[in-house]
Amino acid sequence: MLVCHCNAISDRTIRKVVRAGAVTADEVGFACGAGSCCGGCQDSIQQIIHAETGSAEQNRTESSAGTPTS
């Protein structure tokens, strides 16, 4: 699905950039150009970042939940 119409950037490209380490819309823009023109796709970029990083954060939280923090 095309997310950034100005630069013709798809959700697949954005997901790839996030998986490579971009965690902010600015980092995504720097890496692939998405969201760097009019900004109309910033909300969609944020949703993709959240979707891609949310599960990783949840896994980290679950794996540390059994560790005592005395």
Secondary structure, DSSP 8 states (H G I E B T S, - for coil): -EEETTTTEEHHHHHHHHHTT--SHHHHHHHH-TTSSS-TTHHHHHHHHHHHHHHHHHHHHHHHTTS---
